[in-house]
Amino acid sequence: MATNVFINNQQPQPPTLVAVHSNQWSTGICDCCSDLDVCCFACWCFPCFTCSTMSTFGENFCLPLLDMMLSTQPCTPPVSMSMRVAVRSRYGIQEDMTSDCMYATFCNTCSWCQIAREIKRRKQTLTIINAQPAYMALFPV
Protein backbone atom coordinates (compact mmCIF):
# COMPACT_ATOMS: atom_id res chain seq x y z
CA MET A 1 0.00 0.00 0.00
CA ALA A 2 1.54 3.29 -1.13
CA THR A 3 1.23 6.42 0.93
CA ASN A 4 1.59 9.90 -0.52
CA VAL A 5 2.47 12.58 2.01
CA PHE A 6 2.87 16.24 1.10
CA ILE A 7 4.02 18.54 3.85
CA ASN A 8 4.67 22.20 3.32
CA ASN A 9 7.31 23.29 5.83
CA GLN A 10 7.34 26.95 4.89
CA GLN A 11 6.50 29.39 7.64
CA PRO A 12 3.38 31.47 7.05
CA GLN A 13 4.26 34.85 5.63
CA PRO A 14 2.63 37.96 7.07
CA PRO A 15 0.34 39.72 4.61
CA THR A 16 2.02 42.37 2.56
CA LEU A 17 0.12 45.57 2.16
CA VAL A 18 1.21 47.89 -0.57
CA ALA A 19 -0.57 51.21 -0.34
CA VAL A 20 -0.25 53.59 -3.20
CA HIS A 21 -0.33 57.15 -2.00
CA SER A 22 -0.19 59.88 -4.56
CA ASN A 23 0.91 63.38 -3.76
CA GLN A 24 -1.41 64.73 -6.46
CA TRP A 25 -5.16 65.16 -6.68
CA SER A 26 -6.74 61.99 -8.09
CA THR A 27 -8.89 64.09 -10.44
CA GLY A 28 -8.51 67.51 -11.98
CA ILE A 29 -10.42 70.62 -10.98
CA CYS A 30 -12.69 70.34 -14.05
CA ASP A 31 -13.20 66.55 -13.98
CA CYS A 32 -16.76 66.82 -12.70
CA CYS A 33 -18.02 64.22 -15.16
CA SER A 34 -15.71 61.58 -13.67
CA ASP A 35 -18.21 61.20 -10.80
CA LEU A 36 -21.72 62.16 -11.84
CA ASP A 37 -23.21 61.56 -8.38
CA VAL A 38 -20.96 64.23 -6.89
CA CYS A 39 -21.52 66.58 -9.82
CA CYS A 40 -25.31 66.34 -9.75
CA PHE A 41 -25.51 66.70 -5.96
CA ALA A 42 -23.36 69.84 -6.15
CA CYS A 43 -25.40 71.32 -9.00
CA TRP A 44 -28.83 70.70 -7.51
CA CYS A 45 -28.23 71.54 -3.87
CA PHE A 46 -24.83 73.12 -3.30
CA PRO A 47 -25.41 74.06 0.40
CA CYS A 48 -26.45 70.48 1.24
CA PHE A 49 -23.53 69.14 -0.80
CA THR A 50 -20.92 71.23 1.02
CA CYS A 51 -22.37 70.31 4.42
CA SER A 52 -22.39 66.62 3.50
CA THR A 53 -18.81 66.75 2.22
CA MET A 54 -17.66 68.51 5.38
CA SER A 55 -19.37 65.86 7.52
CA THR A 56 -17.83 63.01 5.50
CA PHE A 57 -14.42 64.55 6.13
CA GLY A 58 -15.12 64.45 9.86
CA GLU A 59 -15.71 68.13 10.54
CA ASN A 60 -18.75 70.05 11.72
CA PHE A 61 -21.28 69.89 8.90
CA CYS A 62 -22.58 73.45 9.53
CA LEU A 63 -19.27 75.20 8.77
CA PRO A 64 -19.91 75.74 5.03
CA LEU A 65 -22.97 77.78 5.92
CA LEU A 66 -20.58 80.48 7.17
CA ASP A 67 -19.30 80.90 3.62
CA MET A 68 -22.85 81.50 2.44
CA MET A 69 -23.42 84.15 5.10
CA LEU A 70 -20.25 85.91 3.94
CA SER A 71 -21.06 85.56 0.24
CA THR A 72 -22.15 89.19 0.01
CA GLN A 73 -18.56 90.23 0.81
CA PRO A 74 -15.98 90.26 -2.00
CA CYS A 75 -13.50 87.88 -0.36
CA THR A 76 -12.22 84.35 -0.49
CA PRO A 77 -14.68 82.00 1.26
CA PRO A 78 -12.75 81.07 4.42
CA VAL A 79 -14.34 77.67 5.04
CA SER A 80 -13.89 76.57 1.42
CA MET A 81 -10.28 77.66 1.52
CA SER A 82 -9.57 75.94 4.85
CA MET A 83 -11.33 72.76 3.74
CA ARG A 84 -9.19 72.56 0.63
CA VAL A 85 -6.03 73.08 2.69
CA ALA A 86 -7.15 70.47 5.26
CA VAL A 87 -7.80 67.85 2.57
CA ARG A 88 -4.41 68.52 0.98
CA SER A 89 -2.75 68.26 4.36
CA ARG A 90 -4.47 65.00 5.39
CA TYR A 91 -3.75 63.23 2.12
CA GLY A 92 -0.29 64.72 1.50
CA ILE A 93 -1.26 66.44 -1.73
CA GLN A 94 1.40 68.84 -2.95
CA GLU A 95 0.08 72.17 -4.05
CA ASP A 96 0.30 75.62 -2.61
CA MET A 97 -2.03 78.01 -0.82
CA THR A 98 -2.06 80.34 -3.81
CA SER A 99 -3.81 77.76 -5.97
CA ASP A 100 -6.12 76.87 -3.06
CA CYS A 101 -7.07 80.53 -2.77
CA MET A 102 -7.65 80.87 -6.52
CA TYR A 103 -9.80 77.73 -6.73
CA ALA A 104 -11.83 78.58 -3.62
CA THR A 105 -12.44 82.13 -4.86
CA PHE A 106 -13.08 81.71 -8.57
CA CYS A 107 -14.03 78.02 -8.99
CA ASN A 108 -15.68 77.27 -5.66
CA THR A 109 -18.18 74.69 -6.91
CA CYS A 110 -15.53 72.85 -8.91
CA SER A 111 -13.19 73.00 -5.93
CA TRP A 112 -15.79 71.42 -3.62
CA CYS A 113 -16.48 68.72 -6.23
CA GLN A 114 -12.76 67.93 -6.44
CA ILE A 115 -12.56 67.76 -2.65
CA ALA A 116 -15.57 65.41 -2.47
CA ARG A 117 -14.14 63.13 -5.18
CA GLU A 118 -10.79 62.99 -3.38
CA ILE A 119 -12.39 62.10 -0.03
CA LYS A 120 -14.53 59.45 -1.71
CA ARG A 121 -11.59 57.84 -3.50
CA ARG A 122 -9.25 57.91 -0.52
CA LYS A 123 -11.87 56.50 1.86
CA GLN A 124 -12.56 53.39 -0.20
CA THR A 125 -12.33 50.31 1.98
CA LEU A 126 -9.43 47.99 1.46
CA THR A 127 -9.90 44.25 1.86
CA ILE A 128 -6.87 42.17 2.70
CA ILE A 129 -7.05 38.47 2.00
CA ASN A 130 -4.46 36.53 3.94
CA ALA A 131 -3.80 33.26 2.13
CA GLN A 132 -1.56 31.32 4.45
CA PRO A 133 -0.12 28.05 3.20
CA ALA A 134 -1.90 24.99 4.52
CA TYR A 135 -0.28 21.80 5.68
CA MET A 136 -1.70 18.90 3.80
CA ALA A 137 -1.21 15.17 4.09
CA LEU A 138 -2.76 12.77 1.64
CA PHE A 139 -3.32 9.20 2.71
CA PRO A 140 -5.06 6.90 0.25
CA VAL A 141 -7.79 4.84 1.77
Residue pairs with C-beta under 8 A, 6 or more apart in sequence:
1 140
2 140
3 139
3 140
4 138
4 139
4 140
5 137
5 138
5 139
6 136
6 137
6 138
7 135
7 136
7 137
8 133
8 134
8 135
8 136
10 133
12 132
12 133
13 132
15 128
15 129
15 130
17 126
17 128
19 126
21 91
21 92
22 93
23 92
23 93
23 94
24 93
24 94
25 93
25 95
25 114
25 118
26 117
26 118
26 121
26 122
27 34
27 35
27 114
27 117
27 118
27 121
28 114
29 103
29 107
29 110
29 111
29 114
30 110
31 114
31 117
32 38
32 39
32 42
32 110
32 113
33 39
34 117
35 113
35 116
35 117
35 120
38 49
38 113
38 116
38 117
38 120
39 113
41 48
41 49
41 52
42 49
42 109
42 112
42 113
42 116
43 109
46 109
46 112
47 64
47 65
47 68
49 112
49 116
50 64
50 67
50 80
50 112
51 61
51 62
51 64
51 65
52 61
53 64
53 83
53 112
53 115
53 116
53 119
54 60
54 61
54 63
54 64
54 79
54 83
55 61
56 116
56 119
56 120
56 123
57 83
57 86
57 87
57 115
57 119
59 83
59 86
63 79
63 83
64 79
64 80
64 83
66 78
66 79
67 77
67 78
67 79
67 80
70 77
70 78
71 77
76 101
76 104
76 105
77 104
77 105
77 108
80 104
80 108
80 111
80 112
81 100
81 101
81 104
81 105
83 112
83 115
84 100
84 103
84 104
84 111
84 115
85 97
85 100
87 93
87 115
87 118
87 119
88 94
88 95
88 100
91 118
91 122
93 118
103 110
103 111
103 114
104 111
